[in-house]
Every structure is written in C-alpha cells, then in structure tokens.
Amino acid sequence: MPYANMKDVQLYYEVYGEGEPIVFTHGATWDHLQWRPQVEHLSQWYKVIVWDVRGHGKSSLPAGKVDSKDLVKDLLDLIEYLEIERVHLCGLSMGGHISLQAAIHDPERVLSLILIGTPYTNTYNWYEKLFVPINRFSSRFIPMRWLAKIQARTLSTFNKDNKAYIENVVSAMSLTDWVRLWAAVSRMESGDQLAEVKCPTLILQGDHDHMIKRQQADLARQLANARLMTIKDAHHATNLDNATDVNEAIVMHLKEIE
C-alpha cells in the first residue's frame, strides 16, 4: 500500500493516470473512496491523486491535540513528497477548506481550485456562531454508528449507493478520533485571507445542499478569480449524487485554464 511517511504521520494515497496532476481531498468522516467516480473519469487525461486526511481511512492520527494547520500541512507535504511542482486541488466540504488553505499558504504551487460544498468559515452568521460550538460539544456523546446512519440517510436521497459507503466509512472511525478531528475542523477560518487567493477557482454547489449555500455565493464574490456553478439533483455529497455533471464541470474548468 502506498504511504507517505511524514515526521509524525502516515498518509495513505493512490495515484491514477498521467498528465497534469489533480489532488482530491475528501470530506470529514469520509475517505479517498469518495472520489471513485472522478478517478474513473478524469484519470483518462490527468494524473489523479486521492488520499486520506490524517485520522481518516488508512491514514494515522498522532496522539495529542489536532490542529487544522496540520491538515493543510499534510496536503502540501504530500504534494512535495510526490515531487509535484504545480497542482490543481479539488476538495469537498472539509477537503475544500483544506485545499483553500493550501492555496493561501503556498499560492505558487496551486494552479487552480475546485471547491465543492466548501465553507470558508465556521462563524458565517449568528446560526453558525451558536450551532457549531453546540455541535462540537454534543459530538462527544453521539455514537459513530448513529452518526453514520444519520449521514447515510440524509445524503443518499439522490444516489442510493451513497448509503452503504457513508455508513461503512463513518462507522469505521472511532468516536475519540472524531471528537479530536472535529474540534480542529470546526475551527478552521479563512475569511480574512481570501484576498490572497488569485488562482482560477471553480465553486460547485449542489442545488439541494443548504448546509453552506450562502457561504458558497459569498465565497465566489470574495475570491478574485472564481465562478460559481450549481449542480442539479445533488445534496452535500455532490460529487457522488451527480457525478456526471461534476465531472463535466471539472473537465471544462481544467480545459479553460490549460
């Protein structure tokens, strides 16, 4: 199995195809298998890299407090480990925010961004300022099998195949690890750094994904070179709900900046 052995963490990754490289970063509680439809389609023309964020899937999670900066550093370290000079970054939700932060911290390395259902702050409005801390606290008491079933039921409306994947991947994570990870992810903030992102950015929003819908439009306004597209018949698992339209949008975006 391919692992990048870093100073304090083992990161699992897979590489498919040849061409310009694209690194895909999954959402919280999920893993690299989230990107199967994109791997199959895009690896015909591009080098597609998928990986497991620390604490997810097959990647390790060191002891101690998790810092969101570690997640961003892991992505940049993996790119360097793979000897990639410049790269396109695609991520969903947590993975999108990690990708956005990577572009902020190492703009010369990032050719473009594809952000799917991506928040740029956890304090966007009064609701988030109230709900996120409550959710962070209550996550300690919700068994992962319950969280898995809730996620699977909510995010399999448009693609029934999502249900088995989400139940399996979420329930495989330990509650202790999830609490530590969510404490970091739910504190990620990029609002005061968006002006530093100059690369072409495609923002994809599922038409039924109301979790961070207002943030998506606001993110598109604040980034210097961004375009927002709505993906029909899709919730927060946008790339799985409507893989065909997501794949087409990604290919169009990449061809426009070749």
N, C-alpha and C positions, 0 to 999 in steps of 0.2 A: 504494500500500500504506500502511496506517495505522501510523505510527511515532510514539512519544512520544520526542522528542529531549531527553534529560536532559543534565546537565552533562558527564558523561563516558561516556554510553552511549545507544545507540538501542534502544528496546524495541518489539518488534513486538506488536500486539494486534489483536483483532477484536471487534466488538460486534454482538449479535443481539437482537432483540425489544425489548419495552417492559415497564416495571414495576419492582418492587424489584430492585436490582442484585445480582448474584452474580458474583464473580471466581473463576475456576478456575485453579489453579496445578498444572502437570504434575510428574511425577516426574523424577528425574535421568536424563540422556541422552535424554529424550523431548522433545516439544514440544506446542504448543497443539492439534494434531490428535488427541491422546489423548482429548480431550473431545467428539469428534463426536457420540456418542450422547446426551450430556447437552445439548449445544447444540440438537440437533434437537428434543428433547422439552421441555426447560424453557423455551426461548425463546417458547413459546406463551403463557406467563404472566409471565415475568420478563425483565429485561434481563440477558443473559448475556454476560460479558466473558471471553475467553480470551487468554492472552499467552504469549510465550516468555521464560523466565528468561534473564538475560544469559549468553551463551556457548552458548545452545541455539537451535535452529531459525533464525529470521531475525533474532534479536537479536544485537547486537555484544558483544564481550568486550574491554574495555580491557586494555592491557599491564600487567604487574605482578602482584603477589600478589592473589588473590581472597580477600575476607573475607566470611564468611557474613552479616555485618551489611549488606553491600552488597545481598545478595539480598532481604533484608527491606525495606530502604530503597527498593529499586526498586519493590516491590509497593505500598508506601504512597505513593511518589511518583506512580506510575501512577494510583492512585485519586484523588489530588489533581489530577493533570493532566486527568482525565476529569470533574472537578468533581462528584465523588460525595461527599455528606456522610456517609452511613452505608451499610454494605455487608455482605452475607453473604460469607464466604470459604470456599471449598472447595479442598482440595488432597489429592494422593496422595503418600505417601512423602515425598521432599524437599519437594514442594509443600505437603504438610500441615504439615511443620515450619516452613516459611516462613510459612504462614498463622497458625500458632500463635504464632510470634514477633511477627507483626504485631499480633495481639490483645493480646499482652503490652505492646508498646511504644506502641500507640495504641488503648486499650480503648474510648474514646468513639466511635470510628469504626466499630467492628466490631459488627454486630447479632447475628451468630451464626457458629459454626464448623461445618464438616462436614469431618472428618478421616478419610481413608481410608488404611488401612495405614500409619499415621504413627508414626514414632519420636519420642520427646521427648529422647532421649539416645543417645550412641554408646558409653556406658560402663555399660550397664544391669547387666551381670553379668560374671563372670570371662571368659566366652567372648568377649564383645564387646571387653573390655579387651585381650584377646590378639589376636583375629582382625582387628579394624578397623585397627590400625596395620600389620599384615602385609598386609592387603588394599590399604591406601593405598600401601604401598611397591611391591607387586607390580603394581599397576595401570600402572606406568610401562613394563612390559615385555609387556603383552598387547595385540596389535594390535586396533584397534577393530572390524575385521571379525570377529575371533574373539569378542570380547565381544558383538557384535551377534548372532551365531549362537547363542551360549550363552543369552543372554537370550531370544531368539525361541523357541528350542526349549523352554526351561523354562516360559515364560509363555504358551504357546499350547495348553495341554492342553485347556482348556475352550472356547476360541474360536479356531479355526484361522486366522481372519482376523487375529489379532494378529501372526502370524509375519511377514508381509510388512511391516506397519507398523513393527514393532520393528527388524527387520533394516535397513530403509531409514533410519530416524531415527537409530539408534545409529551406524551405519557412516558417516553424514554428518558426525559430529563428529570433529575432529582429536584425536589422542592427546594432544598437548601441551595443548590446551584442557581435555580431560577430566581430566588429571592435576591441573591447577591448580584446576579446579572441585571435584573430589572431595576435594582437600586441605581445602577450606573446608567442604563439605557434611558430611564425616565428622567434623568437629569441632564441629558445632552441638550446643549443650547448653541445655536449658530446665528441667531438673529442679528447680532452686531458685527458679523463677519461676512455677510452675504455680498457686500460690495467688492470683496476680494476675489470673487469667482467670476472669471471672464470667459471661460471656455463655453462652447456651444452646449446647451443643456436642453434635453427633451424631458418634459414632465408629463407623465401618463397618469390619468385619474379615472378609476372605474366609475361608471355612471351611478352605481348603487353604493359606492364607498363613501359613507357620510362621516367616517371617523375623523378624517383630517381634510375634508373637502375645502373649507375656507382657507386653510393653510396653503393648499396647492395653488390656488389662484393668487394668493398674496406672494408666495414664493416666486411665481412666474413674473410678477410685477417687479420684484426687488432684484432679481438676477439680471445682469446686463445683457445676456445673450440667450434668452430662454423662450421656449414655445410650449404651450400647454395643450395637450390633446386629451379628449375624453374617449375612453374605451367602453363601448356599449356592452350590456349584459355582463357586467363584472362588478364584484364586491372588492374587498381588501386583498383577496388572493387573485389580484387582477391578471397576472401572467399565466395563471392556471385556468381561470374562468374563461378567458377569451384569448388563448394562446395565438390564434391565427392573426388577429388584429394587432396584438402586442408585437409579434414577430415582424409583421409588415411595417409597423411604425418604427421599430428599431432599425431595420434594414434601410428604410427611407432616410432616417436620420444619419446613419453612417455614410450612405452614399452621397448625401448632400455636402458632407464636410471632407470628402476624400480629396 
